[in-house]
Amino acid sequence: KFGKEREEAEAILTDAVALEEAGCFAIVAEMVEERLAGELAKSLEVPIIGIGSGGGCDGQILVSADLIGLTLGQTPSFVKRKADLAGEMTKAFRSYVDDVRSGRYPGK
């Protein structure tokens, strides 16, 4: 997580203030230490949108492919999969291939 060390946390806070002063409409905080992300949300006027930065943010986003289990390989630790579509798709494709190889598809 970003912002665990004091110097890095101060740099993130300074950058966030500069972004707000420059007129941004929101800030995405990806994998920012939860306490720091909450502090950003409380101290800035613009919304802080978290992705793996804890519940103290003003909003949350998640990559939908991670959410529904389409991402192959390792996903970030904060992802809570709600489905395993990659697994279901793999089963469907294997079934199709088996049907083609056995002659069940396309049939007569």
C-alpha positions as CSV (number, residue, x, y, z in Angstrom):
1,K,0.0,0.0,0.0
2,F,1.1,3.5,-0.7
3,G,1.5,6.0,2.1
4,K,2.7,3.7,4.9
5,E,5.9,5.7,5.4
6,R,5.5,9.2,6.7
7,E,7.4,10.9,3.9
8,E,5.4,9.1,1.2
9,A,2.1,9.9,3.0
10,E,3.0,13.6,3.2
11,A,3.9,13.6,-0.5
12,I,0.6,12.0,-1.4
13,L,-1.3,14.6,0.7
14,T,0.7,17.4,-0.9
15,D,0.0,16.1,-4.4
16,A,-3.7,15.7,-3.6
17,V,-4.0,19.3,-2.4
18,A,-2.2,20.5,-5.5
19,L,-4.7,18.5,-7.7
20,E,-7.6,20.0,-5.9
21,E,-6.2,23.5,-6.2
22,A,-5.6,22.9,-9.9
23,G,-9.3,22.2,-10.4
24,C,-9.7,18.4,-10.6
25,F,-13.2,17.1,-10.0
26,A,-12.1,13.9,-8.2
27,I,-9.1,11.9,-7.2
28,V,-8.7,8.1,-7.5
29,A,-6.7,6.6,-4.7
30,E,-5.5,3.2,-5.7
31,M,-4.0,1.0,-3.0
32,V,-3.4,4.0,-0.7
33,E,-3.0,3.1,3.0
34,E,-6.6,3.1,4.5
35,R,-5.9,5.7,7.2
36,L,-4.4,8.1,4.7
37,A,-7.2,7.6,2.1
38,G,-9.7,8.4,4.9
39,E,-7.8,11.5,5.8
40,L,-7.8,12.7,2.2
41,A,-11.5,12.2,2.0
42,K,-12.1,14.2,5.1
43,S,-9.7,17.0,4.3
44,L,-10.4,17.7,0.6
45,E,-13.5,19.0,-1.0
46,V,-13.2,16.8,-4.1
47,P,-14.4,13.2,-3.8
48,I,-11.7,10.6,-3.1
49,I,-12.6,7.4,-5.1
50,G,-10.9,4.3,-3.7
51,I,-9.7,1.2,-5.3
52,G,-8.3,-1.0,-2.6
53,S,-7.9,2.0,-0.2
54,G,-10.5,1.1,2.4
55,G,-14.0,2.3,3.4
56,G,-13.0,5.9,4.3
57,C,-13.1,7.0,0.7
58,D,-16.1,8.9,-0.7
59,G,-16.7,6.2,-3.3
60,Q,-15.4,2.8,-4.5
61,I,-14.5,1.4,-7.9
62,L,-13.4,-2.1,-8.9
63,V,-12.3,-3.5,-12.2
64,S,-15.4,-5.4,-13.4
65,A,-13.3,-8.2,-14.9
66,D,-11.8,-8.8,-11.5
67,L,-15.2,-8.6,-9.8
68,I,-16.8,-11.2,-12.1
69,G,-13.8,-13.5,-12.3
70,L,-12.7,-12.9,-15.8
71,T,-9.1,-12.0,-14.8
72,L,-6.7,-14.8,-15.3
73,G,-3.9,-15.1,-12.8
74,Q,-3.5,-13.3,-9.6
75,T,-5.8,-10.4,-8.7
76,P,-5.1,-7.7,-6.2
77,S,-5.6,-8.7,-2.5
78,F,-8.5,-6.3,-2.1
79,V,-10.7,-7.9,-4.8
80,K,-13.7,-9.9,-3.6
81,R,-14.8,-11.9,-6.6
82,K,-18.6,-12.3,-6.9
83,A,-18.5,-14.9,-9.7
84,D,-16.1,-17.2,-11.6
85,L,-17.0,-16.5,-15.2
86,A,-13.6,-17.5,-16.5
87,G,-14.2,-20.9,-15.0
88,E,-17.7,-21.2,-16.4
89,M,-16.4,-20.1,-19.8
90,T,-13.6,-22.6,-19.7
91,K,-16.1,-25.4,-18.9
92,A,-18.4,-24.3,-21.8
93,F,-15.5,-24.2,-24.3
94,R,-14.2,-27.6,-23.2
95,S,-17.7,-29.0,-23.6
96,Y,-18.0,-27.5,-27.1
97,V,-14.6,-28.9,-28.1
98,D,-15.5,-32.3,-26.8
99,D,-18.8,-32.2,-28.8
100,V,-17.0,-31.2,-32.0
101,R,-14.3,-33.9,-31.6
102,S,-16.8,-36.6,-30.8
103,G,-19.1,-35.6,-33.7
104,R,-22.0,-34.6,-31.5
105,Y,-21.7,-31.1,-32.9
106,P,-22.8,-30.0,-35.4
107,G,-24.7,-33.3,-35.7
108,K,-26.6,-34.4,-38.7
